[in-house]
Amino acid sequence: MNYNYAIQNSGIVAWSGTVGTPVDLRKHVGFAFTFEVTADIVTEAVFHVESAPASEADVCLPGTFVPVAEVLTCVALWGTVPAPNATIVIPAGTKKGQICSGTLPCKPDAFIRLAAGGGDTANVRAVVILHGPK
């Protein structure tokens, strides 16, 4: 799925190369990640998408983050297959300077962030672009 959310809002750092930043989605109707490869990827960079509700102690902060289940857009003939967690993979062999984007078809919760799943995640930076005001 490809959306051009950049025309409405500035990007917010979502992955610095070492840590994911929680992003508040509550005032927006959609979001998309844009990744930039800062050094050649030798081992595929795997990112997990996590979400959290607002904290009960302070609604301006995220509560506990959990993996976002992958949203199936197709169902096999034999029935529904349990969905794994939403994962974004930058393949091995991707060269420095490459840019790619990805998104989920719906907002999973109030806050979202990227978490390292393995590989050369330190060689990638990411921003999240928020779509619209609600």
N, CA, C and O atoms as a Tinker XYZ file with bonds, in Angstrom:
   536  protein
     1  N      0.841000   -1.155000    0.000000    73     2
     2  CA     0.000000    0.000000    0.000000    64     1     3
     3  C      0.893000    1.227000    0.000000    63     2     4     5
     4  O      1.825000    1.293000    0.802000    81     3
     5  N      0.654000    2.183000   -0.848000    73     3     6
     6  CA     1.505000    3.356000   -0.938000    64     5     7
     7  C      0.666000    4.615000   -0.801000    63     6     8     9
     8  O     -0.226000    4.869000   -1.611000    81     7
     9  N      0.952000    5.394000    0.217000    73     7    10
    10  CA     0.270000    6.656000    0.450000    64     9    11
    11  C      1.286000    7.778000    0.414000    63    10    12    13
    12  O      2.430000    7.572000    0.821000    81    11
    13  N      0.915000    8.953000   -0.056000    73    11    14
    14  CA     1.807000   10.105000   -0.039000    64    13    15
    15  C      1.361000   11.048000    1.071000    63    14    16    17
    16  O      0.665000   12.034000    0.827000    81    15
    17  N      1.774000   10.729000    2.288000    73    15    18
    18  CA     1.390000   11.544000    3.447000    64    17    19
    19  C      2.290000   12.755000    3.623000    63    18    20    21
    20  O      1.949000   13.657000    4.388000    81    19
    21  N      3.426000   12.806000    2.941000    73    19    22
    22  CA     4.410000   13.866000    3.159000    64    21    23
    23  C      3.896000   15.241000    2.764000    63    22    24    25
    24  O      4.483000   16.247000    3.163000    81    23
    25  N      2.827000   15.314000    1.999000    73    23    26
    26  CA     2.357000   16.621000    1.552000    64    25    27
    27  C      1.651000   17.402000    2.639000    63    26    28    29
    28  O      1.361000   18.582000    2.440000    81    27
    29  N      1.357000   16.793000    3.790000    73    27    30
    30  CA     0.606000   17.483000    4.821000    64    29    31
    31  C      1.383000   17.791000    6.087000    63    30    32    33
    32  O      1.125000   18.812000    6.724000    81    31
    33  N      2.321000   16.947000    6.470000    73    31    34
    34  CA     3.016000   17.106000    7.741000    64    33    35
    35  C      4.498000   16.809000    7.596000    63    34    36    37
    36  O      4.899000   16.032000    6.730000    81    35
    37  N      5.310000   17.425000    8.439000    73    35    38
    38  CA     6.741000   17.123000    8.475000    64    37    39
    39  C      6.952000   15.750000    9.098000    63    38    40    41
    40  O      6.119000   15.269000    9.865000    81    39
    41  N      8.069000   15.130000    8.760000    73    39    42
    42  CA     8.386000   13.829000    9.326000    64    41    43
    43  C      8.857000   13.940000   10.768000    63    42    44    45
    44  O      9.407000   14.963000   11.178000    81    43
    45  N      8.634000   12.876000   11.530000    73    43    46
    46  CA     9.104000   12.757000   12.907000    64    45    47
    47  C     10.048000   11.568000   12.934000    63    46    48    49
    48  O      9.730000   10.514000   12.384000    81    47
    49  N     11.209000   11.722000   13.567000    73    47    50
    50  CA    12.165000   10.616000   13.637000    64    49    51
    51  C     11.493000    9.431000   14.331000    63    50    52    53
    52  O     11.010000    9.550000   15.457000    81    51
    53  N     11.471000    8.293000   13.646000    73    51    54
    54  CA    10.869000    7.077000   14.195000    64    53    55
    55  C     11.932000    6.056000   14.591000    63    54    56    57
    56  O     11.711000    5.241000   15.487000    81    55
    57  N     13.086000    6.100000   13.924000    73    55    58
    58  CA    14.200000    5.201000   14.242000    64    57    59
    59  C     15.495000    5.960000   14.007000    63    58    60    61
    60  O     15.755000    6.422000   12.896000    81    59
    61  N     16.307000    6.090000   15.049000    73    59    62
    62  CA    17.531000    6.892000   14.995000    64    61    63
    63  C     18.748000    6.097000   14.535000    63    62    64    65
    64  O     19.815000    6.671000   14.317000    81    63
    65  N     18.603000    4.811000   14.389000    73    63    66
    66  CA    19.728000    3.931000   14.111000    64    65    67
    67  C     20.001000    3.039000   15.310000    63    66    68    69
    68  O     20.646000    1.997000   15.189000    81    67
    69  N     19.498000    3.460000   16.481000    73    67    70
    70  CA    19.687000    2.661000   17.694000    64    69    71
    71  C     18.422000    2.483000   18.506000    63    70    72    73
    72  O     18.305000    1.517000   19.259000    81    71
    73  N     17.470000    3.395000   18.369000    73    71    74
    74  CA    16.278000    3.329000   19.212000    64    73    75
    75  C     15.062000    3.883000   18.460000    63    74    76    77
    76  O     15.182000    4.788000   17.634000    81    75
    77  N     13.891000    3.317000   18.768000    73    75    78
    78  CA    12.644000    3.803000   18.200000    64    77    79
    79  C     12.038000    4.892000   19.080000    63    78    80    81
    80  O     12.147000    4.841000   20.305000    81    79
    81  N     11.408000    5.865000   18.456000    73    79    82
    82  CA    10.758000    6.957000   19.171000    64    81    83
    83  C      9.246000    6.767000   19.118000    63    82    84    85
    84  O      8.695000    6.594000   18.031000    81    83
    85  N      8.560000    6.793000   20.261000    73    83    86
    86  CA     7.095000    6.695000   20.234000    64    85    87
    87  C      6.479000    7.895000   19.515000    63    86    88    89
    88  O      6.888000    9.036000   19.731000    81    87
    89  N      5.499000    7.626000   18.664000    73    87    90
    90  CA     4.820000    8.673000   17.911000    64    89    91
    91  C      3.331000    8.606000   18.236000    63    90    92    93
    92  O      2.712000    7.546000   18.139000    81    91
    93  N      2.766000    9.740000   18.619000    73    91    94
    94  CA     1.349000    9.840000   18.968000    64    93    95
    95  C      0.520000    9.940000   17.682000    63    94    96    97
    96  O      0.698000   10.870000   16.896000    81    95
    97  N     -0.375000    8.990000   17.477000    73    95    98
    98  CA    -1.206000    8.951000   16.270000    64    97    99
    99  C     -2.611000    9.513000   16.477000    63    98   100   101
   100  O     -3.377000    9.603000   15.518000    81    99
   101  N     -2.961000    9.883000   17.676000    73    99   102
   102  CA    -4.357000   10.192000   18.002000    64   101   103
   103  C     -4.952000   11.347000   17.227000    63   102   104   105
   104  O     -6.164000   11.356000   17.009000    81   103
   105  N     -4.174000   12.314000   16.802000    73   103   106
   106  CA    -4.724000   13.481000   16.108000    64   105   107
   107  C     -4.606000   13.374000   14.595000    63   106   108   109
   108  O     -4.780000   14.363000   13.883000    81   107
   109  N     -4.310000   12.172000   14.101000    73   107   110
   110  CA    -4.091000   11.992000   12.670000    64   109   111
   111  C     -4.892000   10.792000   12.162000    63   110   112   113
   112  O     -5.251000    9.894000   12.924000    81   111
   113  N     -5.161000   10.803000   10.861000    73   111   114
   114  CA    -5.971000    9.733000   10.282000    64   113   115
   115  C     -5.135000    8.603000    9.686000    63   114   116   117
   116  O     -5.669000    7.533000    9.393000    81   115
   117  N     -3.847000    8.821000    9.505000    73   115   118
   118  CA    -2.990000    7.777000    8.948000    64   117   119
   119  C     -1.529000    8.111000    9.157000    63   118   120   121
   120  O     -1.191000    9.191000    9.641000    81   119
   121  N     -0.657000    7.172000    8.787000    73   119   122
   122  CA     0.781000    7.367000    8.940000    64   121   123
   123  C      1.515000    6.466000    7.956000    63   122   124   125
   124  O      0.961000    5.483000    7.465000    81   123
   125  N      2.763000    6.813000    7.675000    73   123   126
   126  CA     3.625000    5.989000    6.830000    64   125   127
   127  C      5.064000    6.173000    7.281000    63   126   128   129
   128  O      5.456000    7.263000    7.697000    81   127
   129  N      5.850000    5.106000    7.198000    73   127   130
   130  CA     7.265000    5.164000    7.521000    64   129   131
   131  C      8.066000    5.361000    6.241000    63   130   132   133
   132  O      7.729000    4.795000    5.201000    81   131
   133  N      9.130000    6.166000    6.317000    73   131   134
   134  CA    10.103000    6.276000    5.232000    64   133   135
   135  C     11.461000    5.935000    5.812000    63   134   136   137
   136  O     11.877000    6.513000    6.816000    81   135
   137  N     12.156000    4.989000    5.178000    73   135   138
   138  CA    13.446000    4.492000    5.643000    64   137   139
   139  C     14.539000    4.957000    4.701000    63   138   140   141
   140  O     14.357000    4.952000    3.483000    81   139
   141  N     15.690000    5.366000    5.262000    73   139   142
   142  CA    16.872000    5.685000    4.470000    64   141   143
   143  C     18.011000    4.791000    4.930000    63   142   144   145
   144  O     18.294000    4.697000    6.124000    81   143
   145  N     18.657000    4.141000    3.984000    73   143   146
   146  CA    19.795000    3.277000    4.288000    64   145   147
   147  C     21.033000    4.159000    4.356000    63   146   148   149
   148  O     21.381000    4.817000    3.375000    81   147
   149  N     21.707000    4.178000    5.518000    73   147   150
   150  CA    22.855000    5.062000    5.739000    64   149   151
   151  C     24.193000    4.364000    5.492000    63   150   152   153
   152  O     25.224000    5.029000    5.393000    81   151
   153  N     24.189000    3.050000    5.393000    73   151   154
   154  CA    25.362000    2.250000    5.037000    64   153   155
   155  C     24.841000    0.963000    4.404000    63   154   156   157
   156  O     23.729000    0.528000    4.706000    81   155
   157  N     25.630000    0.358000    3.537000    73   155   158
   158  CA    25.185000   -0.864000    2.857000    64   157   159
   159  C     24.674000   -1.898000    3.861000    63   158   160   161
   160  O     25.261000   -2.087000    4.927000    81   159
   161  N     23.581000   -2.559000    3.508000    73   159   162
   162  CA    22.987000   -3.591000    4.360000    64   161   163
   163  C     23.607000   -4.940000    3.993000    63   162   164   165
   164  O     23.435000   -5.428000    2.876000    81   163
   165  N     24.326000   -5.532000    4.939000    73   163   166
   166  CA    24.954000   -6.838000    4.728000    64   165   167
   167  C     24.022000   -7.943000    5.210000    63   166   168   169
   168  O     23.841000   -8.956000    4.534000    81   167
   169  N     23.429000   -7.735000    6.392000    73   167   170
   170  CA    22.472000   -8.675000    6.970000    64   169   171
   171  C     21.120000   -7.966000    7.019000    63   170   172   173
   172  O     21.019000   -6.869000    7.568000    81   171
   173  N     20.080000   -8.579000    6.450000    73   171   174
   174  CA    18.782000   -7.887000    6.353000    64   173   175
   175  C     18.413000   -7.220000    7.675000    63   174   176   177
   176  O     18.524000   -7.817000    8.746000    81   175
   177  N     17.971000   -5.968000    7.570000    73   175   178
   178  CA    17.556000   -5.188000    8.732000    64   177   179
   179  C     16.073000   -5.455000    8.979000    63   178   180   181
   180  O     15.237000   -5.194000    8.114000    81   179
   181  N     15.756000   -5.967000   10.146000    73   179   182
   182  CA    14.385000   -6.346000   10.476000    64   181   183
   183  C     13.853000   -5.407000   11.553000    63   182   184   185
   184  O     14.470000   -5.237000   12.604000    81   183
   185  N     12.708000   -4.803000   11.281000    73   183   186
   186  CA    12.046000   -3.921000   12.234000    64   185   187
   187  C     10.681000   -4.486000   12.581000    63   186   188   189
   188  O      9.951000   -4.944000   11.702000    81   187
   189  N     10.339000   -4.455000   13.851000    73   187   190
   190  CA     9.007000   -4.825000   14.305000    64   189   191
   191  C      8.231000   -3.553000   14.590000    63   190   192   193
   192  O      8.787000   -2.580000   15.100000    81   191
   193  N      6.960000   -3.557000   14.265000    73   191   194
   194  CA     6.099000   -2.416000   14.557000    64   193   195
   195  C      5.380000   -2.710000   15.867000    63   194   196   197
   196  O      4.767000   -3.766000   16.024000    81   195
   197  N      5.458000   -1.769000   16.805000    73   195   198
   198  CA     4.823000   -1.919000   18.116000    64   197   199
   199  C      3.856000   -0.768000   18.349000    63   198   200   201
   200  O      4.030000    0.324000   17.808000    81   199
   201  N      2.834000   -1.027000   19.161000    73   199   202
   202  CA     1.882000    0.030000   19.496000    64   201   203
   203  C      1.561000   -0.012000   20.979000    63   202   204   205
   204  O      1.800000   -1.011000   21.658000    81   203
   205  N      1.014000    1.095000   21.468000    73   203   206
   206  CA     0.654000    1.196000   22.885000    64   205   207
   207  C     -0.533000    2.131000   23.040000    63   206   208   209
   208  O     -0.676000    3.094000   22.286000    81   207
   209  N     -1.383000    1.848000   24.019000    73   207   210
   210  CA    -2.432000    2.810000   24.360000    64   209   211
   211  C     -1.798000    3.943000   25.162000    63   210   212   213
   212  O     -0.623000    3.872000   25.522000    81   211
   213  N     -2.558000    4.964000   25.435000    73   211   214
   214  CA    -2.078000    6.034000   26.316000    64   213   215
   215  C     -1.913000    5.473000   27.728000    63   214   216   217
   216  O     -2.663000    4.593000   28.151000    81   215
   217  N     -0.942000    5.986000   28.432000    73   215   218
   218  CA    -0.709000    5.566000   29.809000    64   217   219
   219  C     -1.871000    6.003000   30.692000    63   218   220   221
   220  O     -2.424000    7.088000   30.510000    81   219
   221  N     -2.236000    5.165000   31.639000    73   219   222
   222  CA    -3.299000    5.542000   32.575000    64   221   223
   223  C     -2.835000    6.647000   33.519000    63   222   224   225
   224  O     -3.644000    7.457000   33.971000    81   223
   225  N     -1.534000    6.681000   33.817000    73   223   226
   226  CA    -0.999000    7.688000   34.736000    64   225   227
   227  C     -0.866000    9.053000   34.067000    63   226   228   229
   228  O     -1.045000   10.079000   34.724000    81   227
   229  N     -0.556000    9.082000   32.772000    73   227   230
   230  CA    -0.376000   10.332000   32.031000    64   229   231
   231  C     -0.769000   10.077000   30.586000    63   230   232   233
   232  O     -0.025000    9.430000   29.849000    81   231
   233  N     -1.917000   10.570000   30.174000    73   231   234
   234  CA    -2.441000   10.279000   28.828000    64   233   235
   235  C     -1.590000   10.876000   27.711000    63   234   236   237
   236  O     -1.801000   10.556000   26.542000    81   235
   237  N     -0.636000   11.732000   28.051000    73   235   238
   238  CA     0.257000   12.290000   27.041000    64   237   239
   239  C      1.421000   11.349000   26.721000    63   238   240   241
   240  O      2.173000   11.590000   25.776000    81   239
   241  N      1.569000   10.286000   27.502000    73   239   242
   242  CA     2.652000    9.328000   27.321000    64   241   243
   243  C      2.101000    7.961000   26.940000    63   242   244   245
   244  O      0.959000    7.635000   27.264000    81   243
   245  N      2.921000    7.152000   26.245000    73   243   246
   246  CA     2.456000    5.807000   25.894000    64   245   247
   247  C      2.470000    4.877000   27.096000    63   246   248   249
   248  O      3.274000    5.030000   28.016000    81   247
   249  N      1.563000    3.909000   27.067000    73   247   250
   250  CA     1.571000    2.832000   28.051000    64   249   251
   251  C      2.555000    1.767000   27.599000    63   250   252   253
   252  O      3.592000    2.089000   27.017000    81   251
   253  N      2.248000    0.520000   27.857000    73   251   254
   254  CA     3.126000   -0.593000   27.507000    64   253   255
   255  C      3.004000   -0.933000   26.020000    63   254   256   257
   256  O      1.906000   -1.137000   25.503000    81   255
   257  N      4.153000   -0.989000   25.347000    73   255   258
   258  CA     4.169000   -1.330000   23.932000    64   257   259
   259  C      4.076000   -2.842000   23.743000    63   258   260   261
   260  O      4.656000   -3.614000   24.507000    81   259
   261  N      3.336000   -3.249000   22.713000    73   259   262
   262  CA     3.199000   -4.657000   22.339000    64   261   263
   263  C      3.347000   -4.750000   20.819000    63   262   264   265
   264  O      3.078000   -3.777000   20.114000    81   263
   265  N      3.773000   -5.906000   20.308000    73   263   266
   266  CA     3.876000   -6.066000   18.858000    64   265   267
   267  C      2.506000   -5.912000   18.189000    63   266   268   269
   268  O      1.485000   -6.346000   18.723000    81   267
   269  N      2.509000   -5.295000   17.031000    73   267   270
   270  CA     1.283000   -5.152000   16.239000    64   269   271
   271  C      1.121000   -6.411000   15.403000    63   270   272   273
   272  O      2.047000   -6.812000   14.698000    81   271
   273  N     -0.040000   -7.032000   15.475000    73   271   274
   274  CA    -0.300000   -8.215000   14.641000    64   273   275
   275  C     -0.413000   -7.777000   13.188000    63   274   276   277
   276  O     -0.986000   -6.729000   12.889000    81   275
   277  N      0.136000   -8.586000   12.288000    73   275   278
   278  CA     0.036000   -8.293000   10.863000    64   277   279
   279  C     -1.427000   -8.354000   10.443000    63   278   280   281
   280  O     -2.167000   -9.246000   10.858000    81   279
   281  N     -1.831000   -7.404000    9.621000    73   279   282
   282  CA    -3.206000   -7.368000    9.136000    64   281   283
   283  C     -3.268000   -8.123000    7.816000    63   282   284   285
   284  O     -2.637000   -7.719000    6.839000    81   283
   285  N     -4.019000   -9.207000    7.779000    73   283   286
   286  CA    -4.149000   -9.978000    6.549000    64   285   287
   287  C     -5.121000   -9.284000    5.610000    63   286   288   289
   288  O     -6.214000   -8.884000    6.012000    81   287
   289  N     -4.716000   -9.147000    4.366000    73   287   290
   290  CA    -5.625000   -8.567000    3.382000    64   289   291
   291  C     -6.216000   -9.643000    2.484000    63   290   292   293
   292  O     -7.107000   -9.364000    1.682000    81   291
   293  N     -5.728000  -10.861000    2.614000    73   291   294
   294  CA    -6.255000  -11.996000    1.858000    64   293   295
   295  C     -6.463000  -13.156000    2.819000    63   294   296   297
   296  O     -5.779000  -13.256000    3.838000    81   295
   297  N     -7.396000  -14.021000    2.497000    73   295   298
   298  CA    -7.640000  -15.207000    3.314000    64   297   299
   299  C     -7.426000  -16.421000    2.420000    63   298   300   301
   300  O     -7.930000  -16.466000    1.298000    81   299
   301  N     -6.684000  -17.399000    2.912000    73   299   302
   302  CA    -6.426000  -18.613000    2.144000    64   301   303
   303  C     -7.709000  -19.419000    1.987000    63   302   304   305
   304  O     -8.648000  -19.254000    2.767000    81   303
   305  N     -7.751000  -20.283000    0.989000    73   303   306
   306  CA    -8.929000  -21.110000    0.739000    64   305   307
   307  C     -9.257000  -22.007000    1.932000    63   306   308   309
   308  O    -10.419000  -22.345000    2.156000    81   307
   309  N     -8.234000  -22.391000    2.694000    73   307   310
   310  CA    -8.440000  -23.288000    3.825000    64   309   311
   311  C     -8.807000  -22.554000    5.107000    63   310   312   313
   312  O     -8.960000  -23.183000    6.154000    81   311
   313  N     -8.951000  -21.241000    5.043000    73   311   314
   314  CA    -9.373000  -20.472000    6.214000    64   313   315
   315  C     -8.338000  -19.464000    6.654000    63   314   316   317
   316  O     -7.307000  -19.283000    6.007000    81   315
   317  N     -8.621000  -18.823000    7.741000    73   315   318
   318  CA    -7.744000  -17.796000    8.258000    64   317   319
   319  C     -6.519000  -18.419000    8.922000    63   318   320   321
   320  O     -6.631000  -19.381000    9.682000    81   319
   321  N     -5.360000  -17.863000    8.627000    73   319   322
   322  CA    -4.110000  -18.310000    9.223000    64   321   323
   323  C     -3.748000  -17.316000   10.326000    63   322   324   325
   324  O     -3.861000  -16.108000   10.113000    81   323
   325  N     -3.315000  -17.790000   11.502000    73   323   326
   326  CA    -2.933000  -16.843000   12.551000    64   325   327
   327  C     -1.878000  -15.868000   12.031000    63   326   328   329
   328  O     -0.888000  -16.278000   11.425000    81   327
   329  N     -2.095000  -14.600000   12.268000    73   327   330
   330  CA    -1.198000  -13.574000   11.735000    64   329   331
   331  C      0.048000  -13.414000   12.595000    63   330   332   333
   332  O     -0.042000  -13.341000   13.820000    81   331
   333  N      1.212000  -13.359000   11.949000    73   331   334
   334  CA     2.421000  -13.036000   12.702000    64   333   335
   335  C      2.430000  -11.537000   13.004000    63   334   336   337
   336  O      1.510000  -10.813000   12.624000    81   335
   337  N      3.461000  -11.092000   13.677000    73   335   338
   338  CA     3.560000   -9.671000   13.991000    64   337   339
   339  C      3.981000   -8.881000   12.763000    63   338   340   341
   340  O      4.663000   -9.401000   11.880000    81   339
   341  N      3.565000   -7.611000   12.716000    73   339   342
   342  CA     3.919000   -6.738000   11.606000    64   341   343
   343  C      5.424000   -6.495000   11.623000    63   342   344   345
   344  O      5.981000   -6.076000   12.638000    81   343
   345  N      6.071000   -6.757000   10.507000    73   343   346
   346  CA     7.516000   -6.654000   10.381000    64   345   347
   347  C      7.860000   -5.962000    9.072000    63   346   348   349
   348  O      7.215000   -6.192000    8.049000    81   347
   349  N      8.877000   -5.116000    9.113000    73   347   350
   350  CA     9.386000   -4.455000    7.915000    64   349   351
   351  C     10.825000   -4.910000    7.747000    63   350   352   353
   352  O     11.616000   -4.830000    8.686000    81   351
   353  N     11.169000   -5.386000    6.557000    73   351   354
   354  CA    12.505000   -5.920000    6.307000    64   353   355
   355  C     13.164000   -5.117000    5.185000    63   354   356   357
   356  O     12.596000   -4.941000    4.107000    81   355
   357  N     14.392000   -4.631000    5.470000    73   355   358
   358  CA    15.233000   -4.020000    4.442000    64   357   359
   359  C     16.216000   -5.132000    4.034000    63   358   360   361
   360  O     17.044000   -5.538000    4.850000    81   359
   361  N     16.142000   -5.629000    2.797000    73   359   362
   362  CA    16.908000   -6.814000    2.413000    64   361   363
   363  C     18.424000   -6.613000    2.386000    63   362   364   365
   364  O     18.917000   -5.512000    2.140000    81   363
   365  N     19.148000   -7.705000    2.645000    73   363   366
   366  CA    20.601000   -7.708000    2.492000    64   365   367
   367  C     20.928000   -7.322000    1.055000    63   366   368   369
   368  O     20.226000   -7.709000    0.122000    81   367
   369  N     21.997000   -6.558000    0.889000    73   367   370
   370  CA    22.387000   -6.103000   -0.445000    64   369   371
   371  C     21.874000   -4.715000   -0.781000    63   370   372   373
   372  O     22.278000   -4.143000   -1.793000    81   371
   373  N     20.982000   -4.151000    0.051000    73   371   374
   374  CA    20.487000   -2.796000   -0.196000    64   373   375
   375  C     21.642000   -1.820000    0.015000    63   374   376   377
   376  O     22.340000   -1.890000    1.027000    81   375
   377  N     21.839000   -0.928000   -0.920000    73   375   378
   378  CA    22.978000   -0.009000   -0.912000    64   377   379
   379  C     22.680000    1.291000   -0.175000    63   378   380   381
   380  O     21.534000    1.733000   -0.094000    81   379
   381  N     23.729000    1.885000    0.354000    73   379   382
   382  CA    23.650000    3.178000    1.031000    64   381   383
   383  C     22.939000    4.186000    0.130000    63   382   384   385
   384  O     23.183000    4.237000   -1.076000    81   383
   385  N     22.060000    4.984000    0.727000    73   383   386
   386  CA    21.336000    6.021000   -0.011000    64   385   387
   387  C     19.961000    5.604000   -0.493000    63   386   388   389
   388  O     19.172000    6.456000   -0.901000    81   387
   389  N     19.653000    4.316000   -0.458000    73   387   390
   390  CA    18.341000    3.853000   -0.894000    64   389   391
   391  C     17.261000    4.319000    0.087000    63   390   392   393
   392  O     17.494000    4.406000    1.292000    81   391
   393  N     16.099000    4.612000   -0.444000    73   391   394
   394  CA    14.961000    5.053000    0.372000    64   393   395
   395  C     13.776000    4.163000    0.035000    63   394   396   397
   396  O     13.526000    3.860000   -1.131000    81   395
   397  N     13.047000    3.746000    1.067000    73   395   398
   398  CA    11.827000    2.973000    0.839000    64   397   399
   399  C     10.795000    3.396000    1.876000    63   398   400   401
   400  O     11.127000    4.038000    2.872000    81   399
   401  N      9.562000    3.037000    1.636000    73   399   402
   402  CA     8.504000    3.410000    2.573000    64   401   403
   403  C      7.573000    2.238000    2.803000    63   402   404   405
   404  O      7.520000    1.301000    2.007000    81   403
   405  N      6.845000    2.300000    3.894000    73   403   406
   406  CA     5.881000    1.265000    4.224000    64   405   407
   407  C      4.893000    1.773000    5.246000    63   406   408   409
   408  O      5.169000    2.729000    5.971000    81   407
   409  N      3.751000    1.137000    5.302000    73   407   410
   410  CA     2.727000    1.537000    6.258000    64   409   411
   411  C      1.857000    0.345000    6.605000    63   410   412   413
   412  O      1.997000   -0.734000    6.028000    81   411
   413  N      0.971000    0.549000    7.540000    73   411   414
   414  CA    -0.041000   -0.441000    7.894000    64   413   415
   415  C     -1.377000    0.075000    7.392000    63   414   416   417
   416  O     -1.548000    1.287000    7.260000    81   415
   417  N     -2.324000   -0.799000    7.111000    73   415   418
   418  CA    -3.603000   -0.338000    6.577000    64   417   419
   419  C     -4.487000    0.376000    7.600000    63   418   420   421
   420  O     -5.469000    1.015000    7.220000    81   419
   421  N     -4.155000    0.280000    8.887000    73   419   422
   422  CA    -4.977000    0.972000    9.890000    64   421   423
   423  C     -4.121000    1.321000   11.102000    63   422   424   425
   424  O     -3.052000    0.744000   11.306000    81   423
   425  N     -4.597000    2.262000   11.895000    73   423   426
   426  CA    -3.893000    2.654000   13.111000    64   425   427
   427  C     -4.160000    1.614000   14.192000    63   426   428   429
   428  O     -5.318000    1.345000   14.512000    81   427
   429  N     -3.105000    1.020000   14.763000    73   427   430
   430  CA    -3.315000   -0.037000   15.747000    64   429   431
   431  C     -3.639000    0.452000   17.152000    63   430   432   433
   432  O     -4.282000   -0.271000   17.913000    81   431
   433  N     -3.212000    1.664000   17.522000    73   431   434
   434  CA    -3.445000    2.174000   18.876000    64   433   435
   435  C     -3.070000    3.648000   18.907000    63   434   436   437
   436  O     -2.855000    4.254000   17.857000    81   435
   437  N     -2.989000    4.231000   20.100000    73   435   438
   438  CA    -2.699000    5.656000   20.247000    64   437   439
   439  C     -1.267000    6.009000   19.859000    63   438   440   441
   440  O     -1.028000    7.058000   19.261000    81   439
   441  N     -0.307000    5.137000   20.197000    73   439   442
   442  CA     1.100000    5.380000   19.914000    64   441   443
   443  C      1.655000    4.225000   19.081000    63   442   444   445
   444  O      1.163000    3.098000   19.147000    81   443
   445  N      2.686000    4.531000   18.297000    73   443   446
   446  CA     3.353000    3.519000   17.484000    64   445   447
   447  C      4.849000    3.768000   17.545000    63   446   448   449
   448  O      5.284000    4.903000   17.739000    81   447
   449  N      5.649000    2.703000   17.379000    73   447   450
   450  CA     7.103000    2.852000   17.293000    64   449   451
   451  C      7.696000    1.660000   16.551000    63   450   452   453
   452  O      7.054000    0.622000   16.387000    81   451
   453  N      8.938000    1.838000   16.107000    73   451   454
   454  CA     9.700000    0.764000   15.491000    64   453   455
   455  C     10.642000    0.177000   16.528000    63   454   456   457
   456  O     11.183000    0.902000   17.363000    81   455
   457  N     10.839000   -1.131000   16.475000    73   455   458
   458  CA    11.781000   -1.809000   17.359000    64   457   459
   459  C     12.690000   -2.684000   16.500000    63   458   460   461
   460  O     12.249000   -3.263000   15.507000    81   459
   461  N     13.953000   -2.775000   16.887000    73   459   462
   462  CA    14.903000   -3.601000   16.146000    64   461   463
   463  C     14.543000   -5.064000   16.295000    63   462   464   465
   464  O     14.281000   -5.541000   17.399000    81   463
   465  N     14.532000   -5.770000   15.185000    73   463   466
   466  CA    14.278000   -7.204000   15.208000    64   465   467
   467  C     15.517000   -8.000000   14.870000    63   466   468   469
   468  O     15.530000   -9.221000   15.024000    81   467
   469  N     16.572000   -7.318000   14.405000    73   467   470
   470  CA    17.820000   -7.990000   14.094000    64   469   471
   471  C     18.438000   -7.482000   12.812000    63   470   472   473
   472  O     17.801000   -6.770000   12.035000    81   471
   473  N     19.688000   -7.857000   12.600000    73   471   474
   474  CA    20.393000   -7.459000   11.390000    64   473   475
   475  C     20.973000   -6.064000   11.490000    63   474   476   477
   476  O     21.252000   -5.562000   12.579000    81   475
   477  N     21.150000   -5.444000   10.327000    73   475   478
   478  CA    21.823000   -4.146000   10.227000    64   477   479
   479  C     20.889000   -2.958000   10.475000    63   478   480   481
   480  O     20.880000   -2.015000    9.683000    81   479
   481  N     20.119000   -2.982000   11.538000    73   479   482
   482  CA    19.195000   -1.876000   11.831000    64   481   483
   483  C     19.934000   -0.578000   12.149000    63   482   484   485
   484  O     19.370000    0.505000   11.994000    81   483
   485  N     21.191000   -0.674000   12.591000    73   483   486
   486  CA    21.985000    0.534000   12.866000    64   485   487
   487  C     22.331000    1.280000   11.581000    63   486   488   489
   488  O     22.741000    2.440000   11.632000    81   487
   489  N     22.171000    0.628000   10.430000    73   487   490
   490  CA    22.481000    1.245000    9.142000    64   489   491
   491  C     21.254000    1.864000    8.483000    63   490   492   493
   492  O     21.264000    2.164000    7.289000    81   491
   493  N     20.209000    2.050000    9.261000    73   491   494
   494  CA    18.955000    2.575000    8.722000    64   493   495
   495  C     18.448000    3.687000    9.640000    63   494   496   497
   496  O     18.557000    3.591000   10.863000    81   495
   497  N     17.901000    4.727000    9.048000    73   495   498
   498  CA    17.194000    5.783000    9.774000    64   497   499
   499  C     15.769000    5.787000    9.233000    63   498   500   501
   500  O     15.548000    5.453000    8.069000    81   499
   501  N     14.806000    6.159000   10.064000    73   499   502
   502  CA    13.414000    6.175000    9.590000    64   501   503
   503  C     12.685000    7.378000   10.176000    63   502   504   505
   504  O     12.953000    7.805000   11.299000    81   503
   505  N     11.768000    7.906000    9.394000    73   503   506
   506  CA    10.841000    8.932000    9.869000    64   505   507
   507  C      9.436000    8.404000    9.668000    63   506   508   509
   508  O      9.196000    7.539000    8.826000    81   507
   509  N      8.513000    8.932000   10.448000    73   507   510
   510  CA     7.098000    8.624000   10.234000    64   509   511
   511  C      6.428000    9.921000    9.811000    63   510   512   513
   512  O      6.635000   10.972000   10.418000    81   511
   513  N      5.624000    9.828000    8.762000    73   511   514
   514  CA     4.870000   10.970000    8.246000    64   513   515
   515  C      3.422000   10.756000    8.653000    63   514   516   517
   516  O      2.840000    9.706000    8.381000    81   515
   517  N      2.845000   11.756000    9.305000    73   515   518
   518  CA     1.460000   11.661000    9.782000    64   517   519
   519  C      0.532000   12.319000    8.773000    63   518   520   521
   520  O      0.858000   13.362000    8.205000    81   519
   521  N     -0.604000   11.716000    8.556000    73   519   522
   522  CA    -1.568000   12.174000    7.563000    64   521   523
   523  C     -2.721000   12.897000    8.229000    63   522   524   525
   524  O     -3.351000   12.391000    9.158000    81   523
   525  N     -2.977000   14.086000    7.732000    73   523   526
   526  CA    -4.139000   14.866000    8.123000    64   525   527
   527  C     -4.189000   15.258000    9.582000    63   526   528   529
   528  O     -3.441000   14.717000   10.396000    81   527
   529  N     -5.028000   16.156000    9.909000    73   527   530
   530  CA    -5.524000   16.173000   11.277000    64   529   531
   531  C     -6.810000   15.372000   11.259000    63   530   532   533
   532  O     -7.450000   15.221000   10.218000    81   531
   533  N     -7.173000   14.872000   12.401000    73   531   534
   534  CA    -8.380000   14.062000   12.511000    64   533   535
   535  C     -9.604000   14.863000   12.169000    63   534   536
   536  O    -10.716000   14.338000   12.208000    81   535
